[in-house]
């Protein structure tokens, strides 16, 4: 792409930025710039630009506001000890956005253009990528997204589409550090059905999870667990993370894809687990196998993973009328977490070639 750059004339000053990066939180502060490119059937992708971060002006009839035709991604940029900045498997995020766009009847942004767009923003706002000299895990969270921007109230694919990238420095996703999360099993709501949008990263999937998350919070739980829509028996995923189950013999099981999101962290964990001698089975796993396995000790660990939270151990499962005990261990969970984070921050050899240097 031919990308133009207009620098922010009033960037965040160094003192203010230092304060933000010392305690960035998650998704509350945004960098000085943003990336934008637009699409129409006649022109294809055009007018790629980096501009100062700021509000959008949208017509009240903008299609995304009425028909939710949009996709997005979540990824991070990491600062290594030598000062260089790296992206983690950006080509996989780009490929997933292509798949999501196909499902949402949006134009496909080529993989190379996706990566170039992300890199363009990271280069301009590199000072926002936190340093982690103390072995911490601060990073720059990146949010590429695409939406139907045509002003038109008809139910058809939008004839004007906008792709953007914004960035936000990130600390720990869960406040209070890494500790087992308590899960609520919803038996009232499902996340996705066969032929639906479960495998697409689109806002509607997350919007539909919010009422179930409210249910979880009201019952003193951190996250909600969804079962399959067809039989209501098989575990799918959390509101925003994939699940893994470690068995006594060292096997790991994770729900098969199809109606769940194909997480980049999920795929990476599968490869890392195999190198540690723990093969991963992708198959159906029933809620009864979960409950019985924890009670009997056959399931020794459960963990969840995602870009924002990385890897987090799972504690007890609650539902209306019952609760399992927490699994007895989180040893392998934490080993896998450390192995992944060390690669991302350049503290371990990148044997899989996952890291993409910016610049």
N, C-alpha and C positions, 0 to 999 in steps of 0.2 A: 504494500500500500504506500501511496504518497501521503505521508502524515505531516500536517502543518502543526506548529507549536506556538501558542501564545502564552507567555509566562504570566503568572499571577503578580500583579504589581504590589500587592500587599500580602505577601506570604506570612505565615505564622513566624514570629520572631524566635531566635535561638533559645532564649530563656523560657518562653512559653512552651516550645517544643520539648525542651529537656524535661519540663514538668509533666507533660503528657506522656512521654516515653517512660518516665519513671514508674508510672502507674496508669497504663493505657486502658485497662478494663477490656471490654469487648464490644465493638460496634458503636462506640459513643463519640469518637473523634475521627475526623476525616482529613485526608491530605489536602495539599494546596491546589491540586489539579484533578482533572478527569479526562477520560478518553471518550470520543464519540465518533461513530460512522453511521451513515444512513443508507437505506436500500429502497429502490423501487424496481418493478419489473423491467422498465425501460432502461434504467441507468445502471442497474446492479448496485454494488456497494460503492459509495462515493463520499467525498468530503470528509475524509478521515482527519481527525484533529485532536490535539491535546489543548485544553483550555482551562482557565481558572475554575476551580470547583464552585458550583453555585446552583441555585434552584432551576428547575425546568419550567417552561411555560407550555401548558397543554390546553388544547381546546376541550371544553366540557364533553364533546362528543368523541374524544380520542378512544379508539376501539378497545384498548387494553382495559380501560376503566369499566367497560360494560361486558366484555366477553372473556377477559382474563387470558388473552393470547400472549403468553410470555414464558421465557425460560431464563434460568440463571445458573451460575457456577459459584463455587467457593474454593479458594486455593490460597496459598501463602508464599511470601518471599522471606527467605531466611538470611541473616547476616552470619558469615563464617568468621572464624578467628582472625583471618588475614584481611578482613574488611570487605571481601567480595560478597556479592548478593546472588542468591540462587533461588530458582523456582523448583518445586517438587512435582515432577511428572506432568508438566503443563500440556503435553500433547494428549494425555488421557482426558484431561478436562475439556480440551478442544473437541476431541472425538465424542465425548458424552454430550456436549452441547449440540453437536451435529445430530445425534440420535434424538435428543429432546426436541430440537427444532423440527425434525421430520414428523414427530408425533403431534406437535402443535401447529403444523402447517405453516411454519415460518421458514424463511430462506436460510440456507446453510452458509455459515461463515467458514471459509476454508481454514483448516487446521493451522497452516502457516500464518494466515492473517490474524487468527485469534492470538497466537503466541506473540506476534509482532505488536499487536495492540496492547497486550499486558506488559510487554517489555518497555514499550514507549512510555507508559505511565510510571513504571517503576524507575526507569532511568531519570525522569524529570523529578520524581519525588523520592529519590534514593535516601535523602537525609532522614526520611520518616521510617526507614527500616531499622528497628532497634538493635543495639549491640547487646550481646549476651555473654559478657566476660565472666559471669559467675556460674556458668552452667545452666542458666535459666532457659526459658522457652518462649521469650517474647518474639514476635514476628510481625510482618505486615500482612494483614488479611486482605485478600483481593476479591472483589465481587464483580465479575463480568455478568452482564445481563442484556437481554434482548426483548423488545416489546413492540406490540402493534401500535404504531403512532399515527395512523391515518384517522382523520376526523370523519367518521362515517358510522351510522347506526344500522348496519346490515350484517346479518350473520354469514360472513364469508371471510376467508383469509385476508388480512390487511394488505393493502397495496402500497403502504409506506411503513417501513420497519426501522427502528433505531436500536443499535447495539452500543453499549457503554461499558466502561470499566471505572469503578471507584475503588478507593483503598482506605483501610482503617488499621492503625496499629493495634495489636492484640496482645493481651496478657493471658492469664489462665481463663479458660471458658467457665469452669465451675469455681465459684467463690469458695474459699476455705480450703483449697488444695485438693489433691487426689485422694479420694476416699470412696468406698463403695456407694453407688447410687441405689436408692430404693425405687422399685418399679411398681406401677399400678397396671393391672390387666383390665383393659376395657372390654366389656362384653356387650356394649351398646353401640359402638362405632367401629367401622372398618376404614382402612386407609385407602385401599385400591382393590379393584376386581379384575378378573380376566378381561383383557382387551381395553382396560382403562389406562390411566396415566401413571401408574405406580413406578415404572422404570424411568420416567422422565423427571428431570429436575425442574419443576414448575411450581409457582407459588400456590396454585390451587391445592396441591397435595399437603402443603404446610398449613394453609388456611383451614382445611378440613380436619386437621389434627388438633386444632387449638381448643375446641370444646372438650375433647378427651383429655388434653393436658390440664385443663381447668379441673376436671374430675380427679385427676391424679393429685394435683396440688391440694385439693380439698380433703383428700384422704392421706395427706402427709407424705406424699411420694414426690420424687424428683422428676421422673419421666413416665411416659405411658407406653405400654406394649400393645401392639395391634395383632390380631389374628386374621387369617385369610377370610375373604368375603364369601367364599363358596360353601365351606363346611363349618367355619368358625372353630376350627380345631388346631390349626397349624400356625406356628409363630412366624410372623413376617419381619417386622423391625420396630424400632422405637419411633417417636415423632420425628427424629432427625439423625438417627444413628443405626448402624448395622449391629447384629448380635452374633456372639460366638459362645460355644459351650465346650469346655474341656472335660474329657472323660477320664476315668481312673486309669485306663490303659495308655493314655497319652494322646489319643485321637482328639481332634477338634472338629466340631460340626458347626456349620453356619447355614442358615436357610438359603435355599436355592433362589436364583434370580428369576425374573419373569414379571412379577408384580411388585418387586422391591427395587430400590435404587441401587444401581451398580456402583458402589462407593469406590473411590480411588484408594482411600485408606484401607477399605475392605480387601481389595485385590492385593495391596502391598503386604498386608498381614498374612494372607494366604502363602505368598512367596517366602516371607521371613520365617513363618512357622515351619515350613518344610525344611529350611536350612538348619533349624534347631532340632530336627528329628521328630516333628509333630505334624503328620499329614493332616490335611483339612478335607473333610467331606462336605460337599455342597448338596444338601438334600432337605426334604421335608422333616421338620421336627415338631411334634405335637406338644400342646401345652401340658398334657398328661405326662409325656416323657420328661419334660422339664421338671414338673413338680415331683414326680416319683423319683427321678434321678438325683435331685438335690437331697431329698429325705433319706434315700438309701445310701448316699455317698458315691453313687456311680458317676454323677456329675460333680467334679471337684472345684471347678471355677467357671464363672460366666463373666464375659466382658463385652463392652460396647465400643464402637469406634466410629470416628467421623473426622472431617477436616478440622473443625473448630475444637472439639474436645480431645482429639488424637485417640487415645485409648483410655478407658476408665473401667475399673472393676465394678461388677454388679453385685449388690447385696441381696436382700430379701425381695420376694415378689408378693404383692398383696392383691387381693380381689375381694369382691363383695362376699364376705362370709369366711374368709380364710387368708392364710399367709404361710409362705415357706420360710424356713430358716435361711440365713445367708450361707452361700457355699463356704466350704472349710478353708479355702486357700485363694491367694491371688498371686502366687509366685510366678507362674508362667505369664500371666497377664502383664506383670511389671517388667519381666525380661523382654517380652515382645515390644512393650511400650518404649523401653530404653533403647532397644536395637533400632527401632524406627526413628525416634527422635535424634539419636546420635548420627544417623545417616543424614537427616534433614539439616542438622546444624554443622555438618562437616567434622564431627568428632569420631566418625568411623568410616572405613572405606566404603565407597559407593560401588559395590560389586555388581549391582544391577543396572548401573548407568541411569539412575533416576533423577539426578540433580542436573538442572539446566542453568548454567551461569549466565547472568544478565550482563550485557556489555561486550 
